[in-house]
Amino acid sequence: MKNIIITGCSSGFGLLMTKQLATEGNTVYATMRNVKTSNYKAAEELNAWAKENKANIIITELDVSNEQSIKIAIAEIARLCNGKIDVLINNAGLGSVGLVEEFDGQQKRDLFETMVFGPDNMIRAALPYMHQHKSGLLILIASRMSAFQLPFMGMYSAAKAAIHSIAKSYSYELKHLCIDSVVVQAGSFPTAIASKYLTVEKEEVAKNYGDWYVKAKNKIIDLFTKHNQPQSVQLLTDLVSTIINTPQGKRKMVYPVGLGVLEAPINEMNLLAENISATLINKMEI
């Protein structure tokens, strides 16, 4: 079975993937922030669940927005698994709602630190071990929001589009080295994050938009809340398990899941983008 690192395991997809993949016999290194403080209860409950279910779960403190924290955590995990890191699942994220104009510079940097630089730093920390063993799988839990834009979701979409693009670039660059980089392009699911978006508000900005501001914002927030997400999170966790158990070289680059009415147009966009890349790569013979 495999050694799997998952980020953001205190709740949501990360917690569910940890339990399912560990139940399937893998060793899961479940990472989360603040194991001794704000996530102490979550860590204790996961440890208790692992013991009760005889699952091999090792909780490791890691903050994806802190590069030093990443280096320390990955080095410790590599020590525990003798350097055989088989799978890295970049799951940790930060939801946000607000006009682009409302985000100040620091808020934008914080968002990109967690959503873009953090996952990339995780990949760069894990890759030397994958290179050493000439095998590995990188999975990014991404979003349909990388494919289009909505009012009040501009910064979130920008961050998701950035890391989506980076993950696909890794796929082209690493496939010759027996390392796959895969994007899981998820729709909205009824997890905790759906009702815990960071809401950025600036009254001096909002007043310029009149009545439209409140009406549009409320509709956007309602679109992403739990009560509007009927599909089961099992769709995503089962998909991740399937990807992991698919042989290297047989995996797709992007796996849409739970996109609902947007599935067809997003699939078309994905295919068009991949055809453009393939055309240029074939022309350059690389």
N, C-alpha and C positions, 0 to 999 in steps of 0.2 A: 504493500500500500504506500501512499504518498505522504510526504511532509508538506503541509499546506499552511501558508501565512495568510491571515485575513485581517484587514484593518477595520476599525469601527465596529467592534463586537459587543459593545455594551447593550445594544438594542437593535431593532429593525432587521434588515437583511443580514447584517454581519452576525448577529446572534443566531438567527435561523440557519444560516449556512454553516456556522460552526457546529451546531448540533447535528444537522443532517450529515455533513461530511465526516464528522467523527463517528457517528453511528454506523457509517458505511465502512469503518475500519481504518480510516486515515488518522494520522497524527496532526492535529490542528493547533497551530500557534495563534491563539486568539488575542489580538492586540487591542488595547484601548487606553485612553488617557486616564490620569488621576485614579489609579487603582486603589490607592490608600485614602482617597478623599471622596470626591463627588461620585465616583463609580465603584466605591467600595462594596456597596450592596449588590450591584450587578455582578461584580467579580465573585463575590461569595456565593451568590445564587448559581452562577455558572459552574463554579468548582463543585458545589453540592450536586448539581445535576450530573456532572461528569462522573463523579464517584458513584452515584446511584445507578447510572446507566453503563458503568464500566467503559466509559469513553475516554480516549487519550487526548485530553485538551490541556494545553499549557498556556496559561494566561500571562501575557507579557505587556508591561507598560510601554506605551509608545504614543507619541504625539506627532501626527503626520505634518503638522505645521512647523515642527522644530527639527532641522536637519541633524543636529547632534543627537537628539533623542532617537532618530531613525538609525543612525550609525551604531549607537550603543545596543539598541534592541536587535537589529539584524545580526550583529556580531555575536550576541549571546545566543540567539536562535541557531545560528550556524554552528556554534560550539556544541549545542545540545544535539543537533542532528548530523554531526560530523560533516558539515558543509554541503549536505545533500538537500538543497532547497528545490523541491519539485514544482511547486505552484505558489504564485503570489497573486492574491485577489485584492485589488485596490477597490475598497468599498466605502471607506470613510468619506463623508461629504458634509456640506453645509448648505441648507436651503435658504433662499433669500427672496424677498419681495420688496420692490421699490422702484421708482423711476430712476433711470440712469443718472439723471441730474441730481437726485437726492443723495446718492452715495458720495461720501467724501473720499479723498485719496487713500486714507488709511483703511477705510472699510473695503475699498476695492482691492487693496493689497492683501488684506486679511483673507478675503474671499479667494483670491487666486493662490495664496499661500497654501490654503487647505485643499482646494479643488484641482489645482494644476501643478504647482511646484512640489507639493507634498507627495502625490502619487508618483511623479517623475523621480523624486529623490528616493522613494521606496524601490523603484525599478533599478536605479543606478546602484543602490546598495546591494540588491539581490543578484544582479547580473554577473558579477565576478564569480559567484559560486555556481551559477548555471553554466557559464563559460567553462569552468573547471571540469564539469561533468558532461559538457556538450549535450545538455538537455534542459528543458524547463518550459513552463507555461506561465504567461502573464495574462491575467484576466482583469479588465476594467469594467466595473459596474457603472455604466454611463447612463445617458438619458435621451429620450426622444427630443428633449429641448435643445440638443446640439444641432438639430436639423432645421429648426425654424425659430422665429422670434414672436414674442407677445409683449404688449405693454406691461410694465412693472416686473418683467422677468428678464430684462435685457442683460444685467450683469450675470445672472445665473446661467443664461444661455451662452454668454460669451465664454465663461469659465468651462462649461461642459463641452463647447465646441473646441476649445483649445486642447483639452486633455484627450478628447476623442481623436483629434487630428494627430497628436503625439503618439497615441497608442497604435494607430494605423501605420504611422511612419516606422515605429519599432517593428511592426509586422513585416514590412518590406525589407527592413535592414537585417532582421534576425533569422528569417526563415531559412537562410542558407546555413545557419549554424545549429539547426535542430532545436531552435527555441521559438515557440509560437507566442504571438501577442494577439489577444482576442478582445473584442469589444462586445459587451452585453448592453444593448441599447433598449433600456427599460421604459415602459410607460409608467403611469402612476399606480401604486399599490397601497393597500391599507396598512402602512407601517407608521411608527411614531413620527417619523420626519414629515409625513404628509400634513400633520397638524402643528408642526413646530418650526415653521419657516421664520427666519430672521426678518422682521418687518422694519424697513428703514423709512422713516417719516421726517420731513422737514416742512413745517408749516409755511415758512416763507416761500418755499418752492411750490407747495401744493395749491396755494391760493391763486397762483397764476393759471391753473388749469380748470378752475370753476367747478361746477357740479359734476362734470365728467370724471373728475379725479376719484371721488368717493364711489360712484357707480361702477366705474371700470375696476377699481381696486378690489371692491367687495366681490365682484364676479370672478376675478382672477384667483383670489384667496379661496373662494368656494370651490373652484374647479379642482384645487389640489388638496382639499381636506378629506379625511378618512371616509366620511359617509358617502362620498361620491366615487369610491374605489371598490367596486364589487368583486373584482377578480382576486383569486387566491394567490398569496405570495408563494405558494408551492410551485406555481408555474416557473418562477425565477430560480428557486433553489434546485428544482429538478433539472432545469436547463444547465445550471452551473455544474451539477454532478455529471450530466451527459457530456459536457465539453471536456471535463477533466478525464473522463474515461474513453474519449475519442482518441485514436492513435495520432501521434505527432505527424504533421503534414497533411492530415485529413480534415483538419478543423477549418471552418470558415473564418473570415476576418471579423465579420459583424453578425451578431445574432440578435435581431429584434425580438422583443417579448412584451406582450401586454399592451400593444399600441392601439388596439381598438380600431376605430374608424380611420385612424391615420396610418394603419399598417401598409396599405397599398401605395400611397404616395411616398412614404418614407422608404419603402423597399425600392421604389423606382429611383429615388435620389441616391440611395446607397449604390445601386447597380451602375448608375451613370458615373458616379465618382470613381468607382473601381475600374470601369471601362476606360475612363480617361487616363488613370494611372497606368493601367496595363498597356494601353496604346503607346504611351511615352516610354515605358520601360522596355517594351519589345523593340521599339524603334532604336533605342540606344543600345540594345542588346546587353543589358546588365541584369 
